Amino acid sequence: MRDNPPRPRRRSPPPPTPAHVTGHHDEQEPRLYTPAEAAALLRIPESWLRRRAGRRQIPCTFLGKHLRFSAADLAALIAASAEPATGRRTHRRHRPPAAP
């Protein structure tokens, strides 16, 4: 009787590469960011983002118990938080006069 060599296992295909990596965005496939990804994009603490989302103070999406942010949620957050630059600062640091 002949020994058959074991057949190699088939690997599942790799997951699709996200649009933000490839530069190709398909309108049919919306991108949802995890709190960690959204916080990194916005350069803010993840805890701040989670706290505000939990209180429903910022736009977000819950998939069951999982918190996610769409690009529209992040854009709305940026637009709502943007403050115009004011004129001069009210508190200026005074330097002592230079010694002669």
Secondary structure, 3 states (H helix, E strand, C coil): CCCCCCCCCCCCCCCCCCHHHHCCCCCCCCCEECHHHHHHHHCCCHHHHHHHHHCCCCCCEEECCEEEEEHHHHHHHHHHHCCCCCCCCCCCCCCCCCCC
